[in-house]
Amino acid sequence: MILSVSISTGFQAEVRNKVIGFEAHYQITEQSFENSYESRPIQIDNHILKSIDSIPEFSHAQTFAIKPAILQSKTDQAHQHEIAGIVVKGIDENFDYQFIQENLVSGKCFQIGKKLNDSILISKSLCNKLGLQLHDKVSTFFVQKKGPKQRKFVVGGIFETSLTEFDQKFIFCDIGQLQQLNNWGIRLSISFGDSLIDSQLKSSVKAFGGDGSHLYSINGGPFYSQSDFMLPINSTRQISIVASDFEFTKDDQHMVSVPDTLILTIDSVLVNNEEGKINLTRTANSNGILSFAGDRTKFNITITQSGFSRRQYIGGYEVFIKDFDQLQTAEKKLEHIAYPFLEVQNITATYPEIFGWLNMLDTNVYIIIALMVIVGIINMISALLILILERTNMIGVLKVLGSSNWTVRKVFVYQGAYLVGRGLLWGNIAAGVIIWIQNQFHLLTLPREGYYLDIVPMYAPIGHFLAVNLGAFVACSLALILPSYLVTKITPIKVIKMD
């Protein structure tokens, strides 16, 4: 019974944790009736993250985005490139790498920073299928409204979880890659002319992302569609440029996306204030500072970006819970936080077939425990009957000396309970030794293709073990009361006649 509970609990926990490692206990996304792997953007709400952190049932929250894509093999195999349809999952700097680290077979997990990282984490089965190795470049094609868009990633880490369905479906990348591909938010760039005209430098800004209806504001002024302007170079100053996309109505216009900001810091070392045109040469140093030089003219421009407003958009939140048994009750708290614009879906609703299959294992355990308890009861009843028959003379003597039927019956019930206790003790010791040996040396294995695991997992949940021991002891001890009734049928006269 203990081994049944141990194996079932371990198997359920191992498979469940692997599924949760890919998609967390809960996902909070925009409400949608479409069953799609394409994330719809939502703006990061720090209030939601703080509310989740304040609830003790939850252990961690992180943001994510997903997008379907096609991976293409590195080499030409039989004059055809192998391809695989996958789902690219974008992760941020708060991503919990523990699950990936536990299943990493080579390479390392990449770091998320301000600069886009082109590394990916990919499964061993996908690498084998596409002929990829660590540090290889892989072509990835994303479906866009204007046609497929190619990105080249570098294999930074290879993992293997044995969940074939998931290993062949998911790869992990910097969430910034998907934010950029989807044109979420606004990104600003600026270019400069190669000459100074009347102490002013011709400049042109360009916004990307959003719906394309971009307007620009300089130093807090009104928003205009004009993107070219003359930048005065006659003193040390700062100029801020803000851009976003707008939605226009008959009476008003309002900003759609989070704006992006460029701050230009101009350091005028030497400026020729004569009217006319002065040709310039331009250089850039390692700190990103542009240096311009011309006829009696020298100045620097430092460009500071707000970090791109695309970083403010995500596909949703992933939330982890401390105790899986509280999955349903804690979901109501998340729904209260997300209501009314976002929806919460727990992992069991996302993959009902997997968790339904895992729950069916409990039925098997219950049947095994019931059968073992029945076997134990039958054995103890048989043992007690034999004891009573062997001790018939003793029963008669005790009754002659004045013992009641119940007093004599208790002797045999206590003896039976003692035997049950000894059996439980040695059974627990044997089960504990087997569990320890399996966890240390992994002697018992499984076919990975059918069970998602390559070894038989054995957990040792104390609460389950105590319940099994207590239940078996109580059931067997109560069952001893009935055969002890035979004691009442034995009379001293019959015993004397038998002698």
C-alpha positions in Angstrom: 0.0 0.0 0.0 2.8 2.4 0.9 4.7 1.7 -2.4 1.5 2.2 -4.3 0.9 5.6 -2.7 4.6 6.5 -3.1 4.8 5.7 -6.8 1.4 7.3 -7.7 2.2 10.5 -5.7 5.7 10.7 -7.3 4.5 10.0 -10.8 1.7 12.6 -10.6 3.9 15.2 -9.1 6.7 14.7 -11.7 4.4 14.9 -14.7 2.4 17.7 -13.2 5.5 19.8 -12.4 6.8 19.4 -16.0 3.5 20.6 -17.5 3.4 23.5 -15.0 7.1 24.4 -15.9 6.0 25.2 -19.4 2.9 27.2 -18.7 2.6 27.9 -14.9 -0.4 27.2 -12.7 -2.4 30.1 -14.0 -2.2 32.4 -17.1 -3.9 35.8 -17.1 -4.5 37.1 -20.6 -6.8 39.3 -22.5 -10.4 38.0 -22.9 -10.7 36.2 -26.2 -13.0 33.6 -27.7 -10.2 32.5 -30.1 -8.2 29.4 -29.4 -4.9 30.7 -30.7 -1.3 30.5 -29.9 -0.9 34.2 -30.9 -0.8 36.5 -27.9 -2.9 39.6 -27.9 -1.1 42.6 -26.3 -2.0 44.0 -22.9 -0.2 46.8 -21.1 1.8 45.9 -18.0 -0.1 46.8 -14.9 2.2 47.0 -11.8 -0.9 47.0 -9.6 -1.8 43.5 -10.7 1.8 42.3 -10.0 1.7 43.9 -6.5 -1.7 42.4 -5.8 -0.5 39.0 -6.7 2.7 39.3 -4.5 0.5 40.4 -1.5 -1.5 37.1 -1.6 0.3 34.4 0.5 -1.0 31.5 -1.6 1.1 32.6 -4.7 4.8 32.1 -4.9 5.8 33.9 -8.1 4.5 35.9 -11.0 6.1 36.7 -14.4 5.2 38.1 -17.8 5.2 36.2 -21.1 4.1 36.3 -24.7 3.8 33.5 -27.3 3.8 33.5 -31.1 3.6 30.5 -33.6 6.5 30.1 -35.9 8.3 27.6 -38.2 11.9 26.4 -37.5 14.0 25.4 -40.4 16.9 22.9 -40.2 20.4 24.0 -40.5 21.6 21.6 -43.2 20.1 20.4 -46.4 19.0 16.8 -45.8 18.1 14.8 -49.0 17.8 18.2 -50.9 15.1 19.3 -48.6 15.2 21.4 -45.4 13.5 19.9 -42.4 10.9 22.2 -40.8 9.0 22.1 -37.6 6.0 24.1 -36.4 6.6 25.5 -33.0 5.4 28.0 -30.5 7.9 30.7 -29.4 7.5 31.7 -25.8 9.0 35.1 -24.9 10.2 35.4 -21.3 11.4 38.4 -19.3 14.0 39.1 -16.7 11.7 37.8 -13.9 11.3 34.3 -15.5 11.9 31.5 -13.1 14.6 29.3 -14.7 14.5 26.5 -12.1 12.5 24.2 -14.3 14.7 24.7 -17.3 17.9 24.4 -15.3 16.7 21.0 -13.9 16.1 19.7 -17.4 19.1 21.4 -19.2 21.3 18.9 -20.9 23.8 21.4 -22.5 24.4 25.1 -22.8 23.0 27.7 -20.4 20.0 29.9 -19.8 20.3 33.3 -21.5 20.0 36.6 -19.6 17.4 39.3 -20.4 18.7 42.9 -20.5 18.0 46.2 -22.3 19.7 44.8 -25.4 17.8 42.2 -27.3 19.2 38.7 -26.8 19.1 36.4 -29.8 19.7 33.2 -27.9 17.0 30.5 -27.6 16.3 27.5 -25.4 15.3 24.5 -27.5 14.5 20.9 -26.7 16.8 18.0 -27.6 14.1 16.3 -29.7 13.8 19.4 -31.9 17.6 19.6 -32.2 17.7 16.0 -33.3 14.9 16.5 -35.8 16.4 19.6 -37.4 20.1 18.6 -37.1 20.9 21.5 -34.7 23.7 21.7 -32.1 24.7 24.1 -29.4 25.6 27.6 -30.7 24.1 26.9 -34.1 22.1 29.6 -35.9 18.6 28.6 -36.8 16.2 30.4 -39.1 12.7 31.1 -37.7 9.8 32.3 -39.8 6.9 34.2 -38.2 3.6 34.8 -40.0 2.8 38.5 -40.2 0.0 40.5 -41.9 2.5 41.7 -44.6 4.0 38.2 -45.1 6.4 35.9 -43.3 9.2 37.5 -41.4 12.5 35.8 -40.7 14.6 35.9 -37.6 17.8 34.1 -36.9 18.4 32.8 -33.4 21.3 31.1 -31.8 20.9 27.9 -29.8 22.0 28.9 -26.3 20.7 26.0 -24.3 19.2 22.5 -25.0 16.7 20.9 -22.5 14.9 17.6 -22.3 11.8 17.1 -20.2 10.5 13.8 -21.8 7.1 15.5 -22.4 7.3 14.9 -26.1 4.2 17.0 -26.9 5.8 20.0 -25.1 9.4 19.5 -26.1 8.5 19.5 -29.8 6.2 22.5 -29.4 7.9 25.2 -27.2 11.1 27.2 -27.5 12.0 30.1 -25.3 13.4 33.5 -26.3 13.7 37.1 -25.1 10.2 38.6 -24.9 11.6 41.7 -26.6 11.9 39.7 -29.8 8.2 39.1 -29.9 7.4 42.6 -28.8 9.4 43.9 -31.7 8.0 41.4 -34.3 4.4 42.2 -33.3 5.1 46.0 -33.4 3.8 46.4 -29.9 4.2 49.9 -28.6 6.3 52.6 -30.2 10.0 52.7 -31.1 11.8 55.9 -32.1 14.9 56.4 -34.1 16.6 59.6 -35.3 18.9 60.5 -38.1 21.0 63.6 -38.7 22.2 65.5 -41.8 25.8 65.9 -42.8 26.0 69.7 -42.7 25.2 72.6 -40.4 23.0 75.3 -41.9 22.9 78.6 -40.1 24.0 76.9 -36.9 21.2 74.3 -37.2 21.5 70.6 -37.9 18.8 69.0 -40.0 17.3 66.1 -38.1 14.6 63.5 -38.9 12.8 61.2 -36.5 10.9 58.0 -37.4 8.5 56.0 -35.2 7.8 52.3 -35.6 5.1 50.2 -34.2 1.5 50.7 -33.4 -1.0 51.3 -36.2 1.2 53.6 -38.1 -0.6 56.9 -37.5 2.3 58.5 -35.7 2.5 62.0 -34.3 5.5 63.8 -32.8 6.0 66.3 -30.1 9.2 68.3 -29.4 10.0 69.7 -25.9 6.4 69.2 -24.7 4.8 71.0 -27.6 1.7 69.8 -29.5 1.8 66.6 -31.5 2.3 67.1 -35.3 2.8 64.6 -38.1 5.9 66.6 -39.1 9.0 64.4 -38.4 11.7 66.7 -39.8 13.1 69.6 -37.8 16.1 71.8 -37.5 18.2 71.2 -34.3 19.9 74.4 -33.0 23.5 73.8 -32.1 24.5 77.0 -30.3 24.4 76.0 -26.6 24.5 73.1 -24.2 20.8 71.9 -23.9 18.5 69.0 -23.8 15.7 68.3 -26.3 13.0 65.6 -25.8 11.1 64.1 -28.6 8.0 62.1 -27.9 6.1 59.9 -30.4 3.1 57.7 -30.4 0.2 56.5 -32.6 -3.1 58.2 -32.4 -6.8 57.3 -33.1 -8.7 60.1 -34.8 -12.4 60.9 -34.4 -14.6 63.7 -35.7 -14.2 65.7 -32.5 -10.9 64.5 -30.9 -7.8 62.4 -31.1 -6.3 60.3 -28.4 -3.1 58.3 -27.9 -3.4 54.6 -28.5 0.0 53.2 -27.4 2.4 54.1 -24.7 4.7 56.8 -26.2 8.4 56.4 -26.7 10.8 59.2 -25.9 14.2 60.3 -27.2 16.3 62.8 -25.2 19.1 64.6 -27.1 21.8 66.2 -25.0 23.9 68.7 -27.0 27.3 69.6 -25.9 28.5 72.6 -28.0 32.3 72.6 -27.6 32.9 75.0 -30.5 30.3 76.4 -32.9 30.9 78.7 -35.9 27.9 81.1 -35.9 28.5 82.4 -39.4 25.5 82.0 -41.6 25.7 79.5 -44.4 26.5 75.8 -44.8 29.2 74.0 -42.9 30.0 70.4 -43.9 30.4 68.0 -41.0 32.2 64.7 -40.4 30.6 62.4 -37.9 32.0 59.7 -35.6 30.5 57.6 -32.8 32.3 56.3 -29.7 31.7 53.2 -27.7 29.3 55.1 -25.3 27.0 55.9 -28.2 27.9 59.6 -28.3 27.9 61.2 -31.7 30.8 63.6 -32.4 30.5 66.2 -35.2 33.3 68.3 -36.5 33.6 71.0 -39.2 35.0 74.4 -40.0 35.7 75.9 -36.5 32.8 73.8 -35.3 32.8 70.9 -32.9 29.9 69.4 -30.8 28.6 66.2 -29.4 25.1 64.7 -29.2 24.2 62.1 -26.7 21.0 60.1 -27.5 19.1 58.6 -24.5 16.1 56.4 -25.2 13.3 55.6 -22.8 13.7 51.9 -23.3 11.1 51.6 -26.1 7.5 51.6 -25.1 7.2 48.1 -26.6 8.6 46.9 -23.3 5.4 48.0 -21.7 3.3 45.4 -23.6 3.1 41.7 -22.9 1.0 38.7 -23.8 -0.1 38.0 -20.2 1.0 37.0 -16.8 1.9 33.6 -15.4 1.3 32.9 -11.8 2.7 30.0 -9.6 1.0 28.7 -6.5 2.6 27.2 -3.5 0.1 24.3 -2.9 -1.4 22.6 -5.9 -4.3 21.4 -3.8 -5.5 25.1 -3.5 -5.6 25.5 -7.3 -9.4 26.0 -7.5 -9.9 28.1 -4.4 -7.0 30.5 -5.2 -8.2 31.0 -8.7 -11.1 33.1 -7.4 -8.7 35.5 -5.9 -6.9 35.9 -9.2 -10.2 36.5 -11.0 -11.0 39.2 -8.5 -7.7 40.9 -9.4 -8.0 40.5 -13.2 -11.7 41.4 -13.5 -13.2 42.7 -15.7 -10.8 43.0 -18.7 -8.6 40.0 -18.3 -9.4 36.3 -17.9 -7.8 33.6 -15.7 -7.2 30.1 -16.8 -5.6 27.4 -14.7 -3.4 24.6 -16.0 -6.0 21.9 -15.5 -8.4 23.7 -17.8 -5.7 24.2 -20.4 -4.7 20.5 -20.5 -7.8 18.6 -19.2 -6.7 15.3 -20.9 -3.3 15.2 -19.1 -4.7 16.1 -15.6 -7.7 13.8 -16.1 -5.4 11.0 -16.8 -3.3 11.8 -13.7 -6.4 11.9 -11.5 -7.4 8.4 -12.8 -4.2 7.1 -11.2 -5.8 7.8 -7.8 -8.6 5.4 -8.6 -6.0 2.6 -9.2 -4.4 3.4 -5.8 -7.7 3.3 -4.0 -8.5 -0.1 -5.6 -5.0 -1.5 -4.6 -5.4 -0.2 -1.0 -8.9 -1.6 -0.7 -7.7 -5.0 -2.0 -4.7 -5.0 0.4 -6.9 -4.1 3.3 -9.4 -6.9 2.5 -6.5 -9.3 2.2 -5.1 -8.1 5.6 -8.5 -8.4 7.2 -9.0 -12.0 5.9 -5.5 -12.9 7.1 -6.0 -11.4 10.6 -9.5 -13.1 11.0 -7.9 -16.5 10.0 -5.0 -15.9 12.5 -7.4 -15.0 15.3 -9.6 -18.0 14.7 -6.6 -20.3 14.8 -5.5 -18.6 18.1 -8.9 -19.1 19.6 -9.0 -22.8 18.6 -5.5 -23.3 20.0 -6.4 -21.6 23.3 -9.8 -23.3 23.9 -8.6 -24.8 27.2 -7.2 -21.5 28.3 -10.6 -19.8 27.5 -12.4 -22.4 29.6 -10.0 -22.0 32.6 -10.4 -18.2 32.5 -14.2 -18.5 32.5 -14.1 -21.0 35.4 -12.0 -18.4 37.3 -14.8 -15.8 36.7 -13.7 -13.9 33.6 -16.5 -12.5 31.5 -16.8 -13.1 27.8 -15.8 -9.6 26.9 -12.7 -9.8 29.1 -11.6 -12.9 27.3 -12.4 -11.5 23.9 -10.3 -8.4 24.6 -7.3 -10.6 25.2 -7.5 -12.0 21.7 -8.4 -8.6 20.1 -5.4 -7.0 21.7 -3.2 -9.9 20.6 -4.5 -9.5 17.0 -3.9 -5.7 17.2 -0.3 -6.5 18.3 0.2 -8.7 15.3 -1.2 -5.9 13.0 1.2 -3.4 14.6 4.2 -5.7 14.0 3.1 -6.2 10.4 2.8 -2.4 9.9 6.2 -1.8 11.5 8.1 -4.2 9.2 6.0 -3.1 6.2 7.0 0.5 6.8 10.6 -0.4 7.2 10.7 -2.5 4.0 8.9 0.2 2.0 11.2 2.9 3.4 14.3 0.9 2.3 12.9 0.3 -1.2 12.0 4.0 -1.6 15.5 5.1 -0.5 17.2 2.6 -2.8 15.1 3.7 -5.8 15.7 7.4 -5.1 19.4 6.9 -4.7 20.2 4.4 -7.5 17.2 4.6 -9.9 17.1 0.8 -10.3 13.5 0.8 -11.6 13.1 2.4 -15.0 10.2 3.3 -17.4 9.9 3.7 -21.1 10.0 7.5 -21.6 7.8 7.4 -24.7 4.8 6.1 -22.8 5.2 7.5 -19.3 7.1 10.9 -19.8 9.6 9.7 -17.3 12.6 7.4 -17.5 12.7 6.3 -13.9 10.0 5.2 -11.4 9.6 8.2 -9.1 8.9 7.4 -5.4 7.8 10.2 -3.1 7.5 10.0 0.7 4.5 12.1 1.7 4.3 11.7 5.5 0.6 12.6 5.6 -0.4 10.0 3.1 1.7 7.3 4.8 0.2 8.1 8.2 -3.3 7.9 6.7 -2.5 4.5 5.2 -1.1 3.1 8.4 -3.9 4.5 10.6 -6.6 3.3 8.1 -5.1 -0.2 7.8 -4.6 -0.5 11.6 -8.2 0.6 12.4 -9.8 -1.5 9.7 -8.0 -4.7 10.7 -8.4 -4.1 14.4 -12.2 -3.6 14.0 -12.4 -6.7 11.9 -11.0 -8.7 14.8 -14.1 -8.0 16.9 -16.3 -10.3 14.9 -14.2 -13.5 15.1 -13.6 -12.9 18.8 -17.3 -13.5 19.2 -16.5 -17.2 18.9 -15.2 -17.0 22.5 -18.7 -16.6 23.8 -19.7 -20.0 22.3 -17.0 -21.8 24.4 -18.3 -22.9 27.8 -16.3 -24.5 30.7 -18.4 -27.7 30.6 -17.5 -28.3 26.9 -13.9 -27.7 27.6 -13.9 -30.3 30.5 -15.7 -32.8 28.3 -13.1 -32.3 25.6 -10.3 -33.0 28.1 
